[in-house]
Amino acid sequence: MHQLKINPGSHFHMHDIDPDGEDLLKIDKAKAAEESIERLKRLEALQEMLYAEHKHGVLIILQGMDTSGKDGTVSHVFEGVNPEGVSVVSFKIPTPEELDHDYLWRVHKETPAKGEIVVFNRSYYEDVLVVRVHNLVPESVWSKRFEQINQFEKTLVDEGALVLKFYLDIDKDEQKSRLLARLQDPTKLWKFNPGDLKERELWDDYMQAYEDVLNKTSTDYAPWYVVPANKKWLRNYVIARVLVEALENLHSQYPKPAFDPTQIVIK
C-alpha cells in the first residue's frame, strides 16, 4: 500500500489519488473480497496475540468528510475481533471541563493501553480542521498544533504504540449520493443531520485543510494513508491490508507460561 502512504516531504495534493481507486490498486471487487476474508481472519489472530503479549498498543485514526465511511469501516474491518481488546472512541463537542484544558487533554486518557486496539472515529485532528474552517480559533493558534500533534504521536510511539492514520477519500458526488440515500431510507434517516449540508458548502475549505494535515503530520512513525473510499469494498480491503501488514511487523507472540505445562495434572 506504499502508493497510498503519504511520505514526509512529498507535497501531496488531494487530486493525486482517485477516490475510486481501482486503477491505482489493480484489483477487482471479487478478488478484493476473497483477500479481505483471509486478512480479517488473520487480523483476529494478530489481535489476540497483541492482547496476550501485552507489549504494544495500537491507535487507529479514521478521518474523512461526512458519509466517508468511518462507521462502516469500524463495523466491517473489526467485526470479528475480540471486543475485550478493542474499543472505539468518538470525540464530541468539548465539555466545559475539557475546554478548560489544552485540546489534547481529553485525548490522552483514551489512547490504547498495552495490548489494546483503540479506534478514533474522528480525533484530535478536528482541532486543525473544524476550528480552522469555521474560524473558531486564530491561525496563530491552530497552525502551532501540527507540530504539537507530531510530538504527541511521537511520545505514544516511543512508549510502544503503533499509530496508523487513515483519511477516507470520497468525492463530492459520492457524498451527495450517500446523503440522498440516508434521506430515502427509513433505516438510515437517523444518520442524516441537516448540519452536514452546511459542512458540505465548505467542501473546498476542508480539502485545503486536509491537504495541510496530510502533508504536515504524516511522519515515518505515524503515517497517513489516503484510502480511496468511493467504493466501500475497496475501502475495507485497503484498511484491512494496511492494518494486517502493520501488525505483522510488530512480531507479537504468545507469552511463554511461567510454569511447566507438562507438570500440570488436572484431576
C-alpha positions as CSV (number, residue, x, y, z in Angstrom):
1,M,0.0,0.0,0.0
2,H,3.0,2.2,-0.4
3,Q,1.2,4.2,-3.2
4,L,-1.4,5.3,-0.6
5,K,1.0,6.3,2.1
6,I,1.9,9.9,2.5
7,N,5.7,10.2,2.8
8,P,7.1,13.1,4.8
9,G,8.0,16.0,2.4
10,S,6.1,14.5,-0.5
11,H,3.9,17.6,-1.1
12,F,0.8,15.6,-1.5
13,H,-2.2,17.2,-3.3
14,M,-5.8,15.9,-2.9
15,H,-6.2,15.2,-6.6
16,D,-3.1,12.8,-6.5
17,I,-5.3,9.8,-5.6
18,D,-8.6,8.9,-7.3
19,P,-11.3,8.2,-4.8
20,D,-12.5,5.3,-7.0
21,G,-9.0,3.8,-6.7
22,E,-9.4,0.6,-8.7
23,D,-7.0,1.6,-11.5
24,L,-4.4,2.5,-8.9
25,L,-4.6,-0.7,-6.9
26,K,-5.2,-3.0,-9.9
27,I,-7.8,-5.2,-8.1
28,D,-11.4,-6.0,-8.8
29,K,-14.2,-6.5,-6.3
30,A,-14.3,-10.3,-6.4
31,K,-10.5,-10.6,-5.8
32,A,-10.6,-7.9,-3.0
33,A,-13.5,-9.8,-1.3
34,E,-11.5,-13.0,-1.4
35,E,-8.4,-11.5,0.0
36,S,-10.3,-9.5,2.6
37,I,-11.8,-12.6,4.1
38,E,-8.3,-14.1,4.7
39,R,-6.9,-10.8,6.1
40,L,-9.8,-10.4,8.5
41,K,-9.2,-13.9,9.8
42,R,-5.5,-13.0,10.2
43,L,-6.5,-9.8,12.0
44,E,-8.4,-11.8,14.6
45,A,-5.3,-13.9,15.3
46,L,-3.0,-10.9,15.4
47,Q,-5.3,-9.0,17.7
48,E,-5.4,-12.0,20.1
49,M,-1.5,-12.2,20.2
50,L,-1.3,-8.4,20.7
51,Y,-3.6,-8.7,23.6
52,A,-1.9,-11.7,25.1
53,E,1.6,-10.3,24.7
54,H,0.7,-7.0,26.3
55,K,3.6,-5.2,24.8
56,H,2.2,-2.7,22.3
57,G,-1.0,-0.6,21.9
58,V,-2.5,0.2,18.6
59,L,-4.1,3.6,17.8
60,I,-6.1,3.8,14.6
61,I,-7.4,7.2,13.5
62,L,-10.2,7.5,11.0
63,Q,-10.8,10.9,9.4
64,G,-12.9,12.0,6.4
65,M,-15.8,14.1,5.3
66,D,-19.3,13.3,6.4
67,T,-20.5,9.9,4.9
68,S,-16.9,8.9,4.0
69,G,-17.5,5.6,5.8
70,K,-15.9,5.8,9.3
71,D,-18.7,3.9,11.0
72,G,-18.7,1.4,8.1
73,T,-15.0,0.8,8.4
74,V,-15.4,0.0,12.1
75,S,-18.3,-2.4,11.6
76,H,-16.7,-4.3,8.7
77,V,-13.0,-4.4,9.5
78,F,-13.3,-5.1,13.2
79,E,-16.4,-7.3,13.2
80,G,-14.5,-10.5,14.1
81,V,-12.1,-9.2,16.7
82,N,-12.4,-9.8,20.4
83,P,-14.3,-6.8,21.8
84,E,-12.4,-7.2,25.1
85,G,-9.3,-5.8,23.4
86,V,-10.8,-3.3,21.0
87,S,-12.6,-0.1,21.7
88,V,-14.0,2.8,19.6
89,V,-13.9,6.4,20.7
90,S,-15.8,9.3,19.1
91,F,-14.9,12.8,20.3
92,K,-17.9,15.1,20.6
93,I,-18.1,18.8,21.2
94,P,-15.7,19.5,24.2
95,T,-17.4,19.8,27.6
96,P,-16.8,22.9,29.7
97,E,-14.2,20.9,31.8
98,E,-12.4,19.9,28.6
99,L,-12.3,23.4,27.3
100,D,-10.6,24.5,30.5
101,H,-7.6,22.3,29.5
102,D,-5.5,22.0,26.4
103,Y,-7.1,20.4,23.4
104,L,-5.1,17.1,23.8
105,W,-6.0,16.7,27.5
106,R,-9.2,14.7,26.8
107,V,-7.4,12.6,24.2
108,H,-4.5,11.2,26.1
109,K,-6.6,9.1,28.5
110,E,-8.4,7.5,25.6
111,T,-5.2,6.2,23.9
112,P,-4.6,2.5,23.9
113,A,-3.0,0.7,26.8
114,K,-0.6,-2.1,26.1
115,G,-2.4,-5.0,24.4
116,E,-5.3,-2.8,23.2
117,I,-6.5,-1.6,19.8
118,V,-8.3,1.8,20.0
119,V,-10.1,3.3,17.0
120,F,-10.6,7.1,17.0
121,N,-13.7,7.8,14.9
122,R,-12.7,11.4,14.2
123,S,-10.0,12.6,16.5
124,Y,-7.8,15.5,17.8
125,Y,-7.3,16.3,14.1
126,E,-10.6,18.2,14.3
127,D,-8.6,20.8,16.2
128,V,-6.7,21.6,13.0
129,L,-9.7,21.1,10.7
130,V,-13.1,22.3,12.0
131,V,-11.5,25.0,14.1
132,R,-9.7,26.3,11.0
133,V,-12.6,26.0,8.6
134,H,-15.0,27.7,10.9
135,N,-12.5,30.2,12.3
136,L,-13.1,29.1,15.8
137,V,-9.5,30.0,16.8
138,P,-7.0,32.2,15.0
139,E,-4.4,30.8,12.6
140,S,-1.7,31.7,15.1
141,V,-3.2,29.1,17.4
142,W,-4.2,26.2,15.1
143,S,-1.0,26.5,13.0
144,K,1.1,25.5,16.0
145,R,-0.9,22.4,16.5
146,F,0.6,20.4,13.6
147,E,4.0,20.1,15.4
148,Q,2.3,19.6,18.8
149,I,0.4,16.7,17.3
150,N,3.5,15.3,15.8
151,Q,5.2,15.4,19.2
152,F,2.2,13.9,20.9
153,E,2.2,10.9,18.5
154,K,6.0,10.5,18.8
155,T,5.5,10.2,22.6
156,L,2.9,7.4,22.0
157,V,5.2,5.6,19.6
158,D,8.2,5.9,21.9
159,E,6.2,4.3,24.6
160,G,5.4,1.3,22.4
161,A,2.3,2.3,20.5
162,L,1.6,1.7,16.8
163,V,-0.2,4.7,15.2
164,L,-2.0,4.3,11.9
165,K,-4.0,7.1,10.3
166,F,-6.5,6.8,7.5
167,Y,-8.1,9.6,5.5
168,L,-11.2,8.2,3.8
169,D,-11.3,9.9,0.5
170,I,-14.6,10.3,-1.3
171,D,-15.6,12.9,-3.9
172,K,-18.4,15.4,-3.6
173,D,-20.7,13.5,-6.0
174,E,-20.4,10.3,-3.9
175,Q,-21.2,12.3,-0.8
176,K,-24.3,13.6,-2.4
177,S,-25.4,10.1,-3.3
178,R,-24.9,8.9,0.2
179,L,-26.7,11.8,1.8
180,L,-29.7,11.2,-0.5
181,A,-29.6,7.5,0.4
182,R,-29.9,8.4,4.0
183,L,-32.9,10.7,3.3
184,Q,-34.7,8.0,1.3
185,D,-34.1,5.0,3.6
186,P,-36.1,4.9,6.8
187,T,-33.4,2.7,8.4
188,K,-30.7,5.3,7.7
189,L,-32.7,8.5,8.2
190,W,-31.5,8.8,11.8
191,K,-28.0,9.3,10.4
192,F,-28.9,12.4,8.4
193,N,-28.0,15.7,10.0
194,P,-29.1,18.9,8.2
195,G,-25.9,20.4,9.6
196,D,-24.0,18.1,7.2
197,L,-25.3,20.3,4.4
198,K,-23.6,23.4,5.9
199,E,-20.4,21.5,6.1
200,R,-20.8,20.4,2.5
201,E,-20.9,24.0,1.4
202,L,-17.3,24.3,2.9
203,W,-16.0,21.4,0.9
204,D,-13.1,23.2,-0.8
205,D,-12.0,24.7,2.5
206,Y,-12.0,21.3,4.1
207,M,-10.0,19.9,1.2
208,Q,-7.3,22.5,1.7
209,A,-7.3,21.9,5.5
210,Y,-7.0,18.1,5.0
211,E,-4.2,18.6,2.4
212,D,-2.2,20.6,5.0
213,V,-2.9,17.9,7.7
214,L,-1.7,15.1,5.5
215,N,1.4,17.0,4.5
216,K,2.4,18.3,7.9
217,T,1.5,15.4,10.1
218,S,2.4,12.3,8.1
219,T,5.6,11.0,9.7
220,D,7.7,7.9,9.5
221,Y,6.5,6.9,12.9
222,A,2.8,7.8,12.4
223,P,1.9,7.8,8.7
224,W,-1.2,8.8,7.0
225,Y,-2.8,6.6,4.3
226,V,-5.2,8.2,1.8
227,V,-7.9,5.5,1.3
228,P,-10.0,5.5,-1.9
229,A,-13.4,5.3,-0.3
230,N,-16.0,5.9,-3.1
231,K,-16.3,2.1,-3.1
232,K,-16.9,0.6,0.3
233,W,-15.5,-2.8,-0.6
234,L,-12.2,-1.2,-1.7
235,R,-12.1,1.0,1.4
236,N,-12.4,-2.1,3.6
237,Y,-9.8,-4.0,1.6
238,V,-7.2,-1.3,1.9
239,I,-7.6,-0.7,5.6
240,A,-7.6,-4.4,6.4
241,R,-4.5,-4.9,4.3
242,V,-2.6,-2.0,5.8
243,L,-3.6,-3.0,9.3
244,V,-2.6,-6.6,9.0
245,E,0.7,-5.8,7.4
246,A,1.5,-3.3,10.2
247,L,0.5,-5.8,13.0
248,E,2.6,-8.5,11.3
249,N,5.6,-6.1,11.6
250,L,5.2,-6.0,15.4
251,H,6.1,-9.7,15.5
252,S,3.8,-10.3,18.5
253,Q,4.0,-13.7,20.2
254,Y,2.0,-15.5,22.8
255,P,3.8,-15.2,26.1
256,K,5.6,-18.2,27.5
257,P,3.9,-19.6,30.6
258,A,5.7,-19.1,33.9
259,F,5.2,-22.8,34.7
260,D,5.9,-26.2,33.0
261,P,2.6,-27.3,31.5
262,T,3.8,-30.8,31.2
263,Q,3.9,-30.9,35.0
264,I,0.3,-29.9,35.5
265,V,-2.2,-32.6,36.4
266,I,-5.9,-31.9,36.3
267,K,-7.8,-34.4,38.4
